[in-house]
Amino acid sequence: MMRLALPLAATLALSACSLATGPQVVARLGPDPVLDGGSYDSGGGITVAVDLREAQGRTLVCGVWAQSERQSVLTKGAATRVLGSGAVFLDGEALVRGLVFMREVPPMADFGGQEARCMTTSRPWRKGDEARRPVVRIPRQTVYRDADELGVMIVRFRQDGPGAHL
């Protein structure tokens, strides 16, 4: 069984990176990055700030993320899994799947100018892309579940806009 698990894990890891083609670079976010994210039904949440750039004829996805300083102990450490399931789209096309390449920053009101990590994608930069706005999608998901004789405790994440609060 272990022999099957390792190739499967390697295949999944490679497929998760299939949209990204190059090494990460660093750039500052523009003055008006796309903000999205979501919240946990136990309180607190995540905000993702994303910008697109052109480099050597390719589209770069640049971003940072923040999580609420105050949140349930049940959601501590869940951000990586939540971000790992996210994606950035442009005109319905997935540019990047998995947002864990982004740099974590403290929650703030304005993410413009933040130093961001960028991922080079396989998508060529097209005329007019500077005016297009990417879309961040993070699926609704259960981040904690426990059952005992007193009942079931379930904590879910839902995308409902920037969710990181001071």
Salt bridges, closest charged atoms under 4 A:
ASP32 OD2 - ARG133 NH1 3.77
ASP51 OD2 - ARG53 NH1 3.29
ASP91 OD2 - ARG132 NE 3.02
GLU93 OE1 - ARG123 NE 3.58
GLU93 OE1 - ARG126 NH1 3.83
GLU115 OE1 - ARG28 NH2 3.91
ASP129 OD2 - ARG123 NH1 2.53
ASP129 OD1 - ARG132 NH1 2.57
ASP160 OD2 - ARG158 NE 3.37
